[in-house]
């Protein structure tokens, strides 16, 4: 994640970072353990971000299903 990103829940940063590494591993995209990924192809970064977004939307939809009447 970019250092300048603003999170609504700052405590979620660790979980999102963990999700980033999990998604990258599932997609077969190697990420640097030191956190610098400047050599990452834009396509790969987009794939990781898109997959994270898809997961987060699915999680939100599942939570909302419990609130429907």
N, C-alpha and C positions, 0 to 999 in steps of 0.2 A: 504494500500500500504506500501511497505517496505520503511523505511526512507532513504535507500541508492539508491533508484531508480532515474534514471536520465531521466528527461522529456525534450523533444525537446522544448516544450512551457511550461515553469514553471507555468504560470498563469492557466494552465489547471488542476492543482493539485486539486483544490476545486471541479471542475466538475467531475473529475474521482473518487474522494472520495465519492461524492454524488451518483454517478452511482454504486459504490461498495455497498452502503447501500441499494439502490433500488433493485439491483439484488439479494442481500442476502435476502431481505424481500420477493421478489417474489418466491425465492426458498425455503422459510421457514427456513432459516438458521439464528439463532440469532447471531448478532455481538454485542460486548461490546461497549457501548457508550463512554467509556474512551479511546478507540483506541487500547487496548491490546487484542489481539485475539490469544494468544499463546496456548490456550486450544482447538482451532478449529481443527477439524479433517482435515487431508491432503486432503481427498476426497472432503470435503465441500469447502475448500479453492480453490481447483482445479476447482470445479463447478462454483464458483463465478468468478474466473479469466477467465475461458473458455467462460462463458456467456458474460462477459465484452468484451472480444476479438471479439466474434461473433457480438455484437452490434456495436463495432467500425468499423469492416469491412463492415457491412451493411450501416453504415452512410457514409463511404468513397465511397462505390459503388454508393450510391444515388447521392453524390456530383459529382462523375465522369460522371454519365449519362448526366449531364448538359453540360459537356465539349465535348461530342462526336458529331461528325458531321454527 
